[in-house]
Amino acid sequence: MNINRSQISVLCELTSLIGFPVCFFFTMNSYGLRNWEFDWSYGVAWGSMLFSFGASLLLICDKEHEEVYYKEKTIYNPPAEFA
């Protein structure tokens, strides 16, 4: 199975969205601060990750992305003496 760039970006974003709060929790815990909350930008980051995941799924489901269909229609108009 080929992994394309959109799937790699989803994995990197998911890793950072989970890893950053964990590291931040341990850092703040070492300073003795236990009360902190997420900002609105964290929610926007999760939203963008979900949209990237959806785009990646649509890219996987695209079966005919390399096939181009070209159909030529021929119209034959007989001369007036044959009609």
C-alpha positions as CSV (number, residue, x, y, z in Angstrom):
1,M,0.0,0.0,0.0
2,N,1.4,3.4,-1.0
3,I,1.4,6.1,1.6
4,N,1.0,9.5,0.1
5,R,1.9,12.9,1.5
6,S,-1.6,13.6,2.8
7,Q,-1.5,10.5,5.0
8,I,1.9,11.4,6.3
9,S,0.7,14.9,7.1
10,V,-2.3,13.5,9.0
11,L,0.0,11.2,11.0
12,C,2.4,14.1,11.8
13,E,-0.4,16.4,12.9
14,L,-2.0,13.7,15.0
15,T,1.3,13.0,16.7
16,S,1.9,16.6,17.5
17,L,-1.7,17.2,18.7
18,I,-1.2,14.3,21.2
19,G,2.5,14.8,22.0
20,F,2.5,18.5,22.7
21,P,-0.1,18.5,25.5
22,V,1.5,15.5,27.1
23,C,4.9,17.2,27.1
24,F,3.3,20.5,28.2
25,F,1.6,18.7,31.1
26,F,4.8,17.2,32.4
27,T,6.6,20.5,32.1
28,M,3.9,22.4,33.9
29,N,3.7,19.6,36.5
30,S,7.4,19.9,37.2
31,Y,6.9,23.7,38.0
32,G,4.0,22.8,40.3
33,L,1.3,24.3,38.1
34,R,-1.6,21.9,37.7
35,N,-4.3,24.2,36.4
36,W,-4.1,25.0,32.7
37,E,-6.5,24.8,29.8
38,F,-6.4,24.6,26.0
39,D,-6.9,27.7,23.8
40,W,-9.2,27.9,20.8
41,S,-6.3,27.3,18.5
42,Y,-6.0,23.8,19.8
43,G,-9.6,23.1,18.6
44,V,-8.8,24.7,15.2
45,A,-5.8,22.3,14.9
46,W,-8.0,19.3,15.6
47,G,-10.5,20.6,13.1
48,S,-7.8,20.9,10.4
49,M,-6.6,17.4,11.2
50,L,-10.1,16.0,10.7
51,F,-10.4,17.9,7.4
52,S,-6.9,16.5,6.3
53,F,-8.0,13.0,7.3
54,G,-11.2,13.4,5.3
55,A,-9.2,14.6,2.3
56,S,-6.9,11.7,2.6
57,L,-9.8,9.2,2.7
58,L,-11.3,10.8,-0.4
59,L,-7.9,10.5,-2.1
60,I,-7.7,6.8,-1.2
61,C,-11.3,6.2,-2.5
62,D,-10.6,7.9,-5.9
63,K,-10.3,4.8,-8.1
64,E,-10.1,6.5,-11.5
65,H,-7.7,9.3,-10.9
66,E,-5.3,8.2,-13.6
67,E,-7.8,7.1,-16.2
68,V,-9.1,9.6,-18.7
69,Y,-12.1,8.7,-20.7
70,Y,-12.3,10.1,-24.2
71,K,-15.2,9.2,-26.4
72,E,-15.3,10.5,-30.0
73,K,-18.7,10.8,-31.5
74,T,-18.9,10.6,-35.3
75,I,-21.9,12.1,-37.1
76,Y,-22.4,11.1,-40.6
77,N,-24.5,13.4,-42.8
78,P,-25.3,11.7,-46.1
79,P,-25.4,13.8,-49.3
80,A,-28.9,15.1,-50.3
81,E,-29.1,12.8,-53.4
82,F,-28.9,9.7,-51.1
83,A,-31.7,10.8,-48.7
